[in-house]
Amino acid sequence: MNSYYGRKVSAIIASLSFFLYPAFGQPNLGFTEAMIIKKTGDTMNCFVEIAPGYEDIVIYRLNKDGQGLTMKAKEIQTIITAYQIYESIPLGKNKKLMALIADGPVKLYKYIIIFNGNAGPAGTINLFGKPDITYVIKKTDNYYEINEKGYNSSLMDVLKDCDQVVKKIESDNYKFMELEQAVKDYNNCNKPQLITRQGENDMRFLGTWKSDMKDEVTKNNLGETTMTFYNEGKLIYETKLSYSRNSLKTELIYRTIGDSLISDKPSHAEERISIYKFENDDKLILEIQGVRCVFLRRKKG
């Protein structure tokens, strides 16, 4: 994938992952609305089959009730749904679509294979048998494979520059099925705790803000997006799907400290921090992991 499309994909993931939180391994089969980004840079809005993971083939539909079609997994760079982000990540000598389960300076990906069960249609992995799980940690553009056997030693090699994490590894605090916490702890290493009291939120946020579709960066990365901030610290984030009349809606909690907007989802605690600036009372600049997005006020709170 060339550098232009690499930046484009990274920007999309950065903006979406700020608000969307992973729910790996949805138990109900079916199809969910998604965006597929191919390694050529082409994008496709569609419905993908829900599965705990993908092997060689991804099944998708062009519309909700349409015919099932197939695409080779090796052609895909990223799949983005309301529940999960999958990326093509080096694993052994190949690349696999792996679920992004911890984001930040260091990222954690998860790949699952189901044994002792029947393969789904055209290669989709279904929930049968004993799962075999492999993690990959991405740190400073290097990829480290973490398997269950000897995982503490492998984890130590990658995260040894954080004393807090090292102590927990030595105490066997991190279980293999819960390595997400180790990466979260590492990403928070030596950061001061952000503490706020009720009533300290920046009151200028209150009301409804809509993405500025005249700003090309915002349009390309967020599309038509609405944020509604409430006085009690609730945030409703809604993105309109370009290929249907539906929207993806996420309910969050938020707080502000200085020039930082801290967002969190109660059901999947993982703080996301973005730098903000008000150019005037009706124009908000939100920098999401380096992507500068513009929002215009639609309604005051």
C-alpha positions as CSV (number, residue, x, y, z in Angstrom):
1,M,0.0,0.0,0.0
2,N,1.5,3.3,-1.0
3,S,2.2,6.1,1.6
4,Y,-0.8,8.2,0.5
5,Y,-3.3,5.5,1.2
6,G,-1.3,4.5,4.3
7,R,-1.9,7.9,5.7
8,K,-5.5,7.9,4.7
9,V,-6.2,4.6,6.4
10,S,-4.3,5.6,9.5
11,A,-6.4,8.8,9.7
12,I,-9.7,7.0,9.3
13,I,-8.7,4.5,12.1
14,A,-7.5,7.2,14.4
15,S,-10.6,9.3,14.1
16,L,-13.0,6.3,14.5
17,S,-11.1,4.5,17.2
18,F,-11.3,7.7,19.3
19,F,-15.0,7.1,19.7
20,L,-15.6,3.5,18.9
21,Y,-14.6,0.8,21.3
22,P,-14.0,-2.9,20.4
23,A,-16.3,-5.7,21.4
24,F,-14.3,-8.6,20.2
25,G,-16.0,-11.8,19.2
26,Q,-19.7,-10.9,18.8
27,P,-21.6,-14.1,19.8
28,N,-24.5,-13.6,17.4
29,L,-23.9,-14.4,13.7
30,G,-25.2,-12.3,11.0
31,F,-24.1,-9.2,9.1
32,T,-23.1,-5.8,10.3
33,E,-22.6,-2.5,8.5
34,A,-18.9,-1.9,7.7
35,M,-16.3,-0.1,5.6
36,I,-13.7,-2.2,3.9
37,I,-10.5,-0.5,2.9
38,K,-8.6,-2.5,0.3
39,K,-4.8,-2.5,0.0
40,T,-5.2,-0.6,-3.3
41,G,-6.7,2.3,-1.2
42,D,-10.2,1.7,-2.6
43,T,-13.0,1.8,0.0
44,M,-16.3,-0.1,0.0
45,N,-19.4,0.5,2.2
46,C,-21.1,-2.8,2.8
47,F,-22.3,-5.4,5.3
48,V,-19.7,-8.0,6.6
49,E,-20.4,-11.3,8.2
50,I,-19.9,-11.1,12.0
51,A,-17.3,-13.6,13.2
52,P,-14.6,-13.8,15.9
53,G,-12.0,-13.8,13.1
54,Y,-11.3,-14.1,9.4
55,E,-9.0,-16.6,7.7
56,D,-8.7,-16.5,3.9
57,I,-12.1,-15.2,2.9
58,V,-14.4,-12.4,4.1
59,I,-18.1,-12.7,3.3
60,Y,-19.9,-9.5,2.6
61,R,-23.1,-8.0,1.2
62,L,-23.6,-4.8,-0.8
63,N,-26.9,-4.2,1.0
64,K,-28.5,-5.7,4.1
65,D,-30.6,-8.4,2.4
66,G,-28.4,-8.8,-0.6
67,Q,-26.5,-11.9,-1.9
68,G,-23.5,-13.0,0.0
69,L,-20.2,-12.2,-1.8
70,T,-16.6,-13.1,-1.0
71,M,-13.4,-11.2,-1.0
72,K,-9.9,-12.6,-0.3
73,A,-8.6,-11.5,3.1
74,K,-5.2,-10.7,1.6
75,E,-6.8,-8.0,-0.5
76,I,-8.0,-6.1,2.5
77,Q,-6.1,-3.6,4.6
78,T,-8.8,-2.7,7.1
79,I,-12.4,-3.5,8.1
80,I,-14.2,-1.0,10.3
81,T,-17.5,-1.7,12.0
82,A,-19.3,-0.1,14.9
83,Y,-18.0,-2.9,17.1
84,Q,-14.5,-3.7,15.9
85,I,-11.6,-2.6,13.7
86,Y,-9.6,-5.3,11.9
87,E,-6.2,-4.5,10.2
88,S,-3.8,-6.5,8.0
89,I,-0.9,-7.3,10.4
90,P,2.2,-9.4,9.9
91,L,1.9,-12.8,11.6
92,G,4.7,-15.2,10.8
93,K,5.5,-15.1,7.1
94,N,2.0,-13.9,6.2
95,K,-0.4,-11.1,7.0
96,K,-3.7,-11.7,8.8
97,L,-6.7,-9.6,9.5
98,M,-6.4,-9.0,13.2
99,A,-8.7,-7.3,15.7
100,L,-7.4,-4.0,17.2
101,I,-8.1,-4.4,20.9
102,A,-5.9,-1.8,22.5
103,D,-5.0,1.5,20.8
104,G,-2.4,4.1,21.6
105,P,1.4,4.6,21.2
106,V,1.6,0.8,21.5
107,K,-1.1,-1.2,19.8
108,L,-2.4,-4.7,20.6
109,Y,-3.9,-7.0,17.9
110,K,-5.7,-10.3,18.5
111,Y,-6.0,-13.2,16.1
112,I,-8.2,-16.3,16.8
113,I,-8.4,-19.7,15.2
114,I,-11.1,-22.2,16.2
115,F,-10.2,-25.8,16.3
116,N,-12.3,-29.0,16.4
117,G,-15.2,-27.3,14.7
118,N,-16.7,-26.9,11.2
119,A,-15.4,-24.2,9.0
120,G,-18.0,-21.6,8.0
121,P,-18.9,-20.9,4.4
122,A,-16.0,-19.8,2.2
123,G,-13.6,-19.8,5.1
124,T,-15.2,-17.6,7.8
125,I,-14.3,-18.8,11.3
126,N,-17.3,-19.8,13.4
127,L,-17.6,-20.3,17.1
128,F,-16.9,-24.0,17.5
129,G,-14.2,-25.8,19.3
130,K,-11.2,-24.6,21.3
131,P,-9.9,-21.2,20.3
132,D,-6.2,-20.7,19.6
133,I,-5.3,-17.1,20.3
134,T,-2.2,-15.1,19.1
135,Y,-1.5,-11.5,19.9
136,V,0.7,-9.1,18.1
137,I,2.1,-5.9,19.7
138,K,3.0,-3.0,17.4
139,K,5.6,-0.7,19.0
140,T,7.5,1.9,17.0
141,D,6.7,0.3,13.7
142,N,7.9,-3.1,14.9
143,Y,5.7,-6.1,15.4
144,Y,6.1,-8.7,18.2
145,E,4.2,-12.0,18.2
146,I,2.9,-13.1,21.6
147,N,1.8,-16.7,22.1
148,E,0.4,-18.4,25.2
149,K,3.5,-20.5,25.9
150,G,6.1,-18.2,27.5
151,Y,3.9,-15.1,27.1
152,N,5.2,-13.4,30.2
153,S,8.8,-13.6,28.9
154,S,7.7,-12.2,25.5
155,L,5.7,-9.5,27.2
156,M,8.7,-8.5,29.3
157,D,10.9,-8.2,26.3
158,V,8.5,-5.7,24.6
159,L,7.3,-3.7,27.6
160,K,10.4,-3.7,29.8
161,D,10.9,0.1,29.7
162,C,7.9,0.6,32.0
163,D,8.6,-0.2,35.6
164,Q,5.0,-0.4,36.6
165,V,4.3,-3.0,33.9
166,V,7.5,-5.0,34.7
167,K,6.4,-5.4,38.4
168,K,3.0,-6.7,37.3
169,I,4.5,-9.2,34.8
170,E,7.0,-10.4,37.5
171,S,4.0,-10.9,39.9
172,D,2.1,-12.8,37.1
173,N,-0.7,-10.2,37.3
174,Y,-1.5,-10.4,33.5
175,K,-3.4,-13.5,32.3
176,F,-2.9,-14.5,28.7
177,M,-6.6,-13.9,27.9
178,E,-6.3,-10.4,29.3
179,L,-3.2,-8.9,27.7
180,E,-5.2,-5.9,26.7
181,Q,-4.7,-4.5,30.2
182,A,-0.9,-4.8,30.0
183,V,-0.8,-2.7,26.9
184,K,-3.2,-0.2,28.4
185,D,-1.0,0.1,31.5
186,Y,2.1,0.5,29.3
187,N,0.4,3.3,27.3
188,N,-0.5,5.1,30.6
189,C,3.0,4.5,32.0
190,N,4.4,7.6,33.8
191,K,1.4,9.7,32.8
192,P,0.0,11.9,35.5
193,Q,-3.5,10.9,36.6
194,L,-6.2,13.1,35.1
195,I,-8.5,14.1,37.9
196,T,-11.5,16.4,37.6
197,R,-14.4,17.3,39.8
198,Q,-18.0,17.7,38.8
199,G,-18.7,21.0,37.3
200,E,-15.3,21.6,35.9
201,N,-16.1,20.7,32.3
202,D,-15.8,23.4,29.7
203,M,-19.3,24.7,29.3
204,R,-18.7,25.8,25.7
205,F,-19.1,22.2,24.6
206,L,-22.7,22.0,25.6
207,G,-25.1,21.6,22.7
208,T,-24.9,19.9,19.3
209,W,-21.9,20.1,16.9
210,K,-21.8,18.9,13.4
211,S,-18.7,18.1,11.3
212,D,-17.8,20.8,8.8
213,M,-18.4,19.1,5.4
214,K,-16.7,22.0,3.7
215,D,-13.4,21.2,5.4
216,E,-11.8,18.4,3.2
217,V,-9.8,16.8,6.0
218,T,-12.9,16.5,8.2
219,K,-15.1,15.3,5.4
220,N,-12.7,12.6,4.2
221,N,-12.0,11.3,7.7
222,L,-15.2,11.7,9.7
223,G,-17.9,12.2,7.1
224,E,-21.2,13.5,8.4
225,T,-20.8,13.3,12.1
226,T,-22.8,14.9,15.0
227,M,-21.7,15.3,18.6
228,T,-24.2,16.3,21.3
229,F,-22.7,17.3,24.7
230,Y,-24.9,17.3,27.9
231,N,-24.3,19.1,31.2
232,E,-24.2,15.8,33.2
233,G,-21.1,14.7,31.2
234,K,-22.9,12.6,28.6
235,L,-21.8,12.7,24.9
236,I,-23.8,11.2,22.0
237,Y,-21.6,10.6,19.0
238,E,-23.4,9.8,15.7
239,T,-22.0,9.1,12.3
240,K,-24.3,9.0,9.2
241,L,-23.6,6.1,6.9
242,S,-23.2,7.3,3.3
243,Y,-24.6,4.1,1.8
244,S,-27.9,4.0,3.8
245,R,-30.3,6.1,5.8
246,N,-29.0,4.7,9.1
247,S,-26.5,6.1,11.5
248,L,-24.0,4.6,14.0
249,K,-24.7,6.1,17.4
250,T,-22.4,5.7,20.5
251,E,-23.1,7.0,24.0
252,L,-20.1,8.1,25.9
253,I,-19.1,10.1,29.0
254,Y,-16.7,13.0,28.8
255,R,-14.8,15.5,30.8
256,T,-12.3,18.3,30.0
257,I,-9.1,19.3,31.6
258,G,-7.2,22.3,30.3
259,D,-7.2,21.9,26.5
260,S,-7.9,18.1,26.6
261,L,-11.2,16.4,25.9
262,I,-11.3,13.0,27.6
263,S,-13.9,10.6,26.3
264,D,-14.8,7.2,27.8
265,K,-17.4,4.5,27.3
266,P,-18.9,3.2,30.5
267,S,-19.3,-0.4,29.2
268,H,-15.7,-0.6,28.0
269,A,-13.5,1.7,30.1
270,E,-10.7,3.1,28.0
271,E,-10.0,6.9,28.0
272,R,-9.4,8.7,24.8
273,I,-7.8,12.1,24.9
274,S,-8.1,14.7,22.2
275,I,-6.8,18.3,22.1
276,Y,-9.4,20.9,21.4
277,K,-9.6,24.6,20.6
278,F,-12.6,27.0,20.1
279,E,-11.9,29.4,17.3
280,N,-15.1,31.2,18.3
281,D,-18.3,30.4,20.0
282,D,-19.6,28.4,17.1
283,K,-16.4,26.7,15.7
284,L,-14.6,23.8,17.4
285,I,-11.3,22.4,16.3
286,L,-10.7,18.8,17.6
287,E,-7.4,17.1,17.0
288,I,-7.8,13.4,17.1
289,Q,-4.5,11.6,17.2
290,G,-3.0,14.2,14.8
291,V,-6.0,14.5,12.6
292,R,-7.4,18.1,12.7
293,C,-11.2,18.0,12.4
294,V,-13.6,21.0,12.4
295,F,-17.1,21.0,14.0
296,L,-19.7,23.8,13.7
297,R,-22.3,24.5,16.3
298,R,-25.9,23.6,15.4
299,K,-27.6,24.0,18.8
300,K,-26.6,25.5,22.1
301,G,-27.1,23.5,25.3
